[in-house]
Amino acid sequence: MEILALIPARGGSKGIPRKNVKLLQGKPLIAYSIEAALQANCFAEVMVSTEDESIAEVAKKYGAQIPFLRPAAYATDSASSIAVVQHVLEAYAEQNRFFDAVCLLQPTAPLRSVALIQAAVAKFKEVGCDTLLSVRSVPHEFHPDWVLFPTENGAKIATGISEFPKQRQLLRPAFHRDGAIYLTKTAVLKSGTFYGDTIELVATDGLPHINLDTPADWELAEQLLKSL
């Protein structure tokens, strides 16, 4: 199976300006995802999609491929991730290059390990699912069976059950996406979604993790990396 590792990195980040090339523990943020993908040794190609020449130069320095730059239309605040992936696949097709699946590795998850990538790809191939996501367990106090949605006539339990489970131990396993790995078959991506009919999960509970969205997240990432 030919899998493309795609690392999206536009230049116009707002929450943390220029975050993709900002130094995190002395190394550009984007370098963490590039190095992990290359060391995993399970991708046909590791590429960075960017419209920014300076990001492209940093990405090349750390070993990523930049076969083309991203058009400005796909580098705005409103541009969707699926549109970016579809553009990449179309641009590769114009070069007569095709992939069976794409593994989206967002730079904002710099603590993603090589072992996690390898485990995700191995499970994806073994199970033959349409989509595989990295996830973390939902804390029991936020479990969807204990969440209420307001309605015109009061409120209802989010999952549609008639009453709350009486004990924490009776809660069904529930997970939320952690943003570290999105692995999807190309045919599904071409249809306009990351999520096919069959979705498998790889849990990251107990592993170091952070999603970088704010300066406070950045400070926490610095501390976590120092402790690893």
LOKOL-689460 format. One line per field, with one value per residue (C-alpha): y, x, z; residue in three letters; residue number from 1. Coordinates in steps of 0.02 Angstrom, whole numbers, padded with zeros to 5 digits, always signed. Layout:
<nodes>
y: [Y / ...]
x: [X / ...]
z: [Z / ...]
tilum: [ALA / ...]
vexro: [NUM / ...]
</nodes>
This chain:
<nodes>
y: [+00000 / +00169 / +00296 / +00481 / +00573 / +00748 / +00886 / +01045 / +01207 / +01376 / +01537 / +01638 / +01559 / +01678 / +01604 / +01579 / +01686 / +01594 / +01442 / +01314 / +01383 / +01451 / +01367 / +01242 / +01183 / +01247 / +01163 / +01227 / +01158 / +01078 / +00980 / +00868 / +00799 / +00784 / +00689 / +00572 / +00531 / +00497 / +00391 / +00288 / +00225 / +00174 / +00306 / +00314 / +00500 / +00631 / +00799 / +00971 / +01070 / +01256 / +01418 / +01497 / +01494 / +01510 / +01364 / +01264 / +01297 / +01240 / +01085 / +01039 / +01061 / +00928 / +00807 / +00836 / +00842 / +01002 / +00946 / +01101 / +01250 / +01265 / +01395 / +01546 / +01499 / +01347 / +01443 / +01557 / +01547 / +01475 / +01343 / +01169 / +01028 / +00913 / +01042 / +01051 / +00862 / +00852 / +00985 / +00884 / +00726 / +00818 / +00900 / +00733 / +00655 / +00788 / +00720 / +00544 / +00497 / +00409 / +00349 / +00224 / +00327 / +00489 / +00508 / +00688 / +00739 / +00911 / +01005 / +01061 / +00887 / +00887 / +00752 / +00620 / +00476 / +00369 / +00214 / +00287 / +00320 / +00145 / +00067 / +00169 / +00123 / -00061 / -00068 / +00026 / -00100 / -00251 / -00206 / -00132 / +00010 / +00168 / +00284 / +00271 / +00408 / +00435 / +00464 / +00489 / +00431 / +00555 / +00599 / +00520 / +00688 / +00739 / +00572 / +00596 / +00490 / +00625 / +00773 / +00871 / +00967 / +01105 / +01087 / +01188 / +01081 / +01077 / +00963 / +00789 / +00675 / +00696 / +00512 / +00490 / +00375 / +00404 / +00420 / +00443 / +00288 / +00273 / +00234 / +00288 / +00105 / +00082 / +00212 / +00145 / +00177 / +00346 / +00435 / +00603 / +00643 / +00705 / +00778 / +00682 / +00559 / +00556 / +00409 / +00389 / +00296 / +00406 / +00354 / +00420 / +00583 / +00612 / +00601 / +00752 / +00681 / +00606 / +00480 / +00325 / +00192 / +00096 / +00192 / +00117 / +00199 / +00199 / +00261 / +00377 / +00375 / +00380 / +00452 / +00632 / +00740 / +00920 / +01019 / +01190 / +01326 / +01463 / +01539 / +01447 / +01282 / +01327 / +01357 / +01189 / +01102 / +01176 / +01104 / +00934 / +00919 / +00963 / +00819 / +00687]
x: [+00000 / +00069 / +00034 / +00075 / +00121 / +00051 / +00103 / +00000 / +00087 / +00022 / +00110 / -00035 / -00066 / -00154 / -00154 / +00035 / +00107 / +00227 / +00209 / +00261 / +00438 / +00443 / +00577 / +00512 / +00653 / +00775 / +00694 / +00561 / +00390 / +00365 / +00526 / +00450 / +00318 / +00438 / +00569 / +00441 / +00364 / +00533 / +00594 / +00433 / +00491 / +00316 / +00271 / +00298 / +00334 / +00336 / +00281 / +00235 / +00093 / +00126 / +00107 / +00252 / +00426 / +00515 / +00417 / +00458 / +00643 / +00638 / +00539 / +00666 / +00807 / +00729 / +00701 / +00522 / +00473 / +00398 / +00345 / +00234 / +00174 / -00003 / -00110 / -00156 / -00340 / -00304 / -00202 / -00336 / -00418 / -00574 / -00488 / -00537 / -00415 / -00505 / -00487 / -00300 / -00283 / -00386 / -00275 / -00120 / -00191 / -00242 / -00071 / +00016 / -00101 / -00045 / +00131 / +00063 / +00088 / -00048 / -00069 / -00185 / -00205 / -00151 / -00090 / -00120 / +00007 / -00032 / +00122 / +00022 / +00047 / +00237 / +00239 / +00173 / +00297 / +00374 / +00302 / +00126 / +00139 / +00203 / +00064 / -00068 / -00007 / +00011 / -00167 / -00235 / -00158 / -00204 / -00387 / -00419 / -00529 / -00573 / -00512 / -00403 / -00394 / -00286 / -00396 / -00397 / -00525 / -00660 / -00648 / -00798 / -00867 / -00882 / -00947 / -01083 / -01205 / -01192 / -01204 / -01366 / -01421 / -01550 / -01709 / -01868 / -01948 / -01806 / -01656 / -01612 / -01463 / -01346 / -01339 / -01528 / -01538 / -01685 / -01587 / -01409 / -01306 / -01311 / -01126 / -00967 / -00921 / -01075 / -01019 / -00976 / -00799 / -00795 / -00654 / -00617 / -00501 / -00332 / -00276 / -00113 / -00156 / -00289 / -00261 / -00387 / -00402 / -00385 / -00554 / -00638 / -00540 / -00591 / -00773 / -00746 / -00723 / -00593 / -00718 / -00765 / -00892 / -00770 / -00672 / -00540 / -00453 / -00281 / -00282 / -00148 / -00197 / -00042 / +00066 / +00132 / +00013 / -00031 / -00117 / -00038 / -00168 / -00122 / +00035 / -00010 / -00008 / +00164 / +00232 / +00161 / +00241 / +00409 / +00391 / +00334 / +00479 / +00602 / +00534 / +00544]
z: [+00000 / -00052 / +00086 / +00074 / +00234 / +00213 / +00333 / +00308 / +00354 / +00298 / +00339 / +00407 / +00577 / +00696 / +00873 / +00870 / +00730 / +00613 / +00725 / +00594 / +00589 / +00767 / +00871 / +00998 / +01111 / +00980 / +00829 / +00706 / +00753 / +00582 / +00601 / +00736 / +00618 / +00471 / +00571 / +00650 / +00481 / +00401 / +00547 / +00544 / +00374 / +00319 / +00191 / +00003 / +00024 / +00161 / +00093 / +00160 / +00085 / +00104 / +00009 / +00105 / +00029 / +00196 / +00270 / +00113 / +00137 / +00319 / +00271 / +00137 / +00262 / +00374 / +00231 / +00173 / -00010 / -00083 / -00258 / -00277 / -00177 / -00113 / -00205 / -00099 / -00110 / -00003 / +00126 / +00199 / +00370 / +00290 / +00183 / +00241 / +00276 / +00155 / +00016 / +00050 / +00041 / -00118 / -00199 / -00153 / -00230 / -00388 / -00404 / -00383 / -00513 / -00637 / -00609 / -00637 / -00454 / -00355 / -00176 / -00094 / +00064 / +00148 / +00326 / +00382 / +00514 / +00582 / +00646 / +00798 / +00876 / +00898 / +01033 / +00911 / +00919 / +00784 / +00869 / +00865 / +00678 / +00646 / +00751 / +00661 / +00488 / +00535 / +00602 / +00451 / +00333 / +00437 / +00466 / +00294 / +00361 / +00267 / +00405 / +00559 / +00691 / +00844 / +00996 / +01183 / +01310 / +01356 / +01542 / +01628 / +01685 / +01502 / +01438 / +01305 / +01406 / +01541 / +01421 / +01399 / +01245 / +01270 / +01168 / +01145 / +01281 / +01407 / +01379 / +01317 / +01344 / +01198 / +01151 / +01151 / +01302 / +01421 / +01585 / +01645 / +01687 / +01875 / +01897 / +01811 / +01787 / +01676 / +01549 / +01377 / +01313 / +01226 / +01136 / +01058 / +00913 / +00973 / +00806 / +00795 / +00654 / +00518 / +00400 / +00258 / +00094 / -00060 / -00129 / +00029 / +00023 / -00157 / -00104 / +00009 / +00184 / +00300 / +00369 / +00272 / +00315 / +00424 / +00555 / +00670 / +00817 / +00893 / +01073 / +01138 / +01322 / +01430 / +01292 / +01292 / +01192 / +01156 / +01019 / +00994 / +00970 / +01094 / +01173 / +01334 / +01237 / +01172 / +01347 / +01403 / +01253 / +01300 / +01475 / +01412 / +01291 / +01429 / +01532 / +01394]
tilum: [MET / GLU / ILE / LEU / ALA / LEU / ILE / PRO / ALA / ARG / GLY / GLY / SER / LYS / GLY / ILE / PRO / ARG / LYS / ASN / VAL / LYS / LEU / LEU / GLN / GLY / LYS / PRO / LEU / ILE / ALA / TYR / SER / ILE / GLU / ALA / ALA / LEU / GLN / ALA / ASN / CYS / PHE / ALA / GLU / VAL / MET / VAL / SER / THR / GLU / ASP / GLU / SER / ILE / ALA / GLU / VAL / ALA / LYS / LYS / TYR / GLY / ALA / GLN / ILE / PRO / PHE / LEU / ARG / PRO / ALA / ALA / TYR / ALA / THR / ASP / SER / ALA / SER / SER / ILE / ALA / VAL / VAL / GLN / HIS / VAL / LEU / GLU / ALA / TYR / ALA / GLU / GLN / ASN / ARG / PHE / PHE / ASP / ALA / VAL / CYS / LEU / LEU / GLN / PRO / THR / ALA / PRO / LEU / ARG / SER / VAL / ALA / LEU / ILE / GLN / ALA / ALA / VAL / ALA / LYS / PHE / LYS / GLU / VAL / GLY / CYS / ASP / THR / LEU / LEU / SER / VAL / ARG / SER / VAL / PRO / HIS / GLU / PHE / HIS / PRO / ASP / TRP / VAL / LEU / PHE / PRO / THR / GLU / ASN / GLY / ALA / LYS / ILE / ALA / THR / GLY / ILE / SER / GLU / PHE / PRO / LYS / GLN / ARG / GLN / LEU / LEU / ARG / PRO / ALA / PHE / HIS / ARG / ASP / GLY / ALA / ILE / TYR / LEU / THR / LYS / THR / ALA / VAL / LEU / LYS / SER / GLY / THR / PHE / TYR / GLY / ASP / THR / ILE / GLU / LEU / VAL / ALA / THR / ASP / GLY / LEU / PRO / HIS / ILE / ASN / LEU / ASP / THR / PRO / ALA / ASP / TRP / GLU / LEU / ALA / GLU / GLN / LEU / LEU / LYS / SER / LEU]
vexro: [1 / 2 / 3 / 4 / 5 / 6 / 7 / 8 / 9 / 10 / 11 / 12 / 13 / 14 / 15 / 16 / 17 / 18 / 19 / 20 / 21 / 22 / 23 / 24 / 25 / 26 / 27 / 28 / 29 / 30 / 31 / 32 / 33 / 34 / 35 / 36 / 37 / 38 / 39 / 40 / 41 / 42 / 43 / 44 / 45 / 46 / 47 / 48 / 49 / 50 / 51 / 52 / 53 / 54 / 55 / 56 / 57 / 58 / 59 / 60 / 61 / 62 / 63 / 64 / 65 / 66 / 67 / 68 / 69 / 70 / 71 / 72 / 73 / 74 / 75 / 76 / 77 / 78 / 79 / 80 / 81 / 82 / 83 / 84 / 85 / 86 / 87 / 88 / 89 / 90 / 91 / 92 / 93 / 94 / 95 / 96 / 97 / 98 / 99 / 100 / 101 / 102 / 103 / 104 / 105 / 106 / 107 / 108 / 109 / 110 / 111 / 112 / 113 / 114 / 115 / 116 / 117 / 118 / 119 / 120 / 121 / 122 / 123 / 124 / 125 / 126 / 127 / 128 / 129 / 130 / 131 / 132 / 133 / 134 / 135 / 136 / 137 / 138 / 139 / 140 / 141 / 142 / 143 / 144 / 145 / 146 / 147 / 148 / 149 / 150 / 151 / 152 / 153 / 154 / 155 / 156 / 157 / 158 / 159 / 160 / 161 / 162 / 163 / 164 / 165 / 166 / 167 / 168 / 169 / 170 / 171 / 172 / 173 / 174 / 175 / 176 / 177 / 178 / 179 / 180 / 181 / 182 / 183 / 184 / 185 / 186 / 187 / 188 / 189 / 190 / 191 / 192 / 193 / 194 / 195 / 196 / 197 / 198 / 199 / 200 / 201 / 202 / 203 / 204 / 205 / 206 / 207 / 208 / 209 / 210 / 211 / 212 / 213 / 214 / 215 / 216 / 217 / 218 / 219 / 220 / 221 / 222 / 223 / 224 / 225 / 226 / 227 / 228]
</nodes>
